[in-house]
Amino acid sequence: MNHLQGLLQDGLIASGHVEHAAIIRRKDSSLRASSVGFLLDPEELSYIVKLFREPTILRNEGFQLSSTGYDYQCLRSDKNSIYGRVTDGPGGGVVLVKTSTLVILATYAAKMFPSVCVETCESFADYFRDKGK
């Protein structure tokens, strides 16, 4: 297990407040780590990184992630964070947080508390910001 994979597992998945997670390098939209069974293709990785470029459009139109199979209503979108809620389906949502070099993606299920997933993901991103990453 690489270092980022261990951090993802221990810092996000083991919290019990994140269903699936991934760490994406912004420079080349490459997957650095992901939770077991959470697969993202190269086109989706690039799409996720680009979501931060148009926050106003994102808030109006929402977004879709093929890795989860859901459409999301954007609840918050700014230069560092995007929060989305599943529009149709079992509930749950997604949290995307940007650092200088990475994008952290975390999903939560309907039975989980969105605010705790947000706090967990934002704190995880703060760890990388403190390291200059």
Residue, then its C-alpha position, 0 to 999 in steps of 0.5 A: m500500500n502506498h503512502l497516499q493509499g494508507l492516508l486515504q484509508d486511515g483518514l477518510i474511509a476508516s472514519g466511517h463517514v466516507e463511503h468511497a474516496a479518491i485522491i487525484r493529482r491536479k497537474d495531470s488528472s491522474l489517480r493517486a489513490s482510491s478506496v477499494g472498488f472505487l474506479l474512475d476512468p481518465e476522462e472522469l478524472s479530468y472532468i473532476v479537476k475541471l469542475f473547479r473552473e466554472p463554479t457559477i455554471l456548476r451551481n446552476e446545472g449540477f454535475q454527474l459522476s459516472s463512477t457513482g452513476y448519479d447526478y448531483q445538485c450542487l449545494r456549494s461551489d467555490k474555488n476550493s470546495i464543491y458539495g453535491r447531493v444525489t438528485d435521484g436515487p438512494g440519497g447521499g452525496v459527494v464532497l470535492v476539495k481542492t488543494s494546490t496539487l490535489v483534488i480530494l473526492a469523498t462520497y457519503a451514503a444516505k445513512m451518513f451525515p453530510s456535515v460530518c463527511v464535509e468536515t472529515c474531507e476538509s480536514f483531510a485536505d487541510y493536512f495536505r495544505d499544511k504540507g504544501k501539497 
